[in-house]
Amino acid sequence: MRSGSWFGEISKSLQHGLFADKVILALAKAQRDRDGVIPQNDQELFRRAADFLKDAISGYEWIENPSFNSASAKHASLFGQVVRAFSVASAPEDFINQLRKLESTAESLADGEKPGNDEVTILREFFVSHSAAEMERADELFETPKFGSREVVGFGKS
């Protein structure tokens, strides 16, 4: 039997990975589309992407003004996801500035504006990394030994 939180964790990880995949596809459409019109349903998806990034930034800023509630827990969790998605280590201010640029690009797309191709590519690469990180997280959770198994106790399988 797995711990009680296992199903919730795996569900969240799969949900976040699916969300990232949807954003990746919408960004690919936005880059490929020559007329510059972003469909309403994609604008709504980009709004969710911008909110995701804004909440992750709030998770970082929480350190300066800590409070414990459901919003701060969500923000801290999203910040952890963003950290896992970035493959390049950087100074905290550079990291947050990168997140703000990503958020700005997502906001522009959510407003129906088409930013430069480079900005869209960078946002898409972030969500590709985010999707891969969530897939790795789900794999880790599936490989986690079941509660009470001999592997957890340290004796290995008999």
Stockholm file with secondary structure:
# STOCKHOLM 1.0

chainA/1-158         MRSGSWFGEISKSLQHGLFADKVILALAKAQRDRDGVIPQNDQELFRRAADFLKDAISGYEWIENPSFNSASAKHASLFGQVVRAFSVASAPEDFINQLRKLESTAESLADGEKPGNDEVTILREFFVSHSAAEMERADELFETPKFGSREVVGFGKS
#=GR chainA/1-158 SS CCCTTHHHHHHHHHHHHHHHHHHHHHHHHHHHCSSCCCCHHHHHHHHHHHHHHHHHHHHHHGGGSCCCSHHHHHHHHHHHHHHHHCCSCCCHHHHHHHHHHHHHHHHHHHTTCCCCHHHHHHHHHHHHHHHHHHHHHHHHHHHSCCTTCHHHHTSCCC
#=GC SS_cons         CCCTTHHHHHHHHHHHHHHHHHHHHHHHHHHHCSSCCCCHHHHHHHHHHHHHHHHHHHHHHGGGSCCCSHHHHHHHHHHHHHHHHCCSCCCHHHHHHHHHHHHHHHHHHHTTCCCCHHHHHHHHHHHHHHHHHHHHHHHHHHHSCCTTCHHHHTSCCC
//
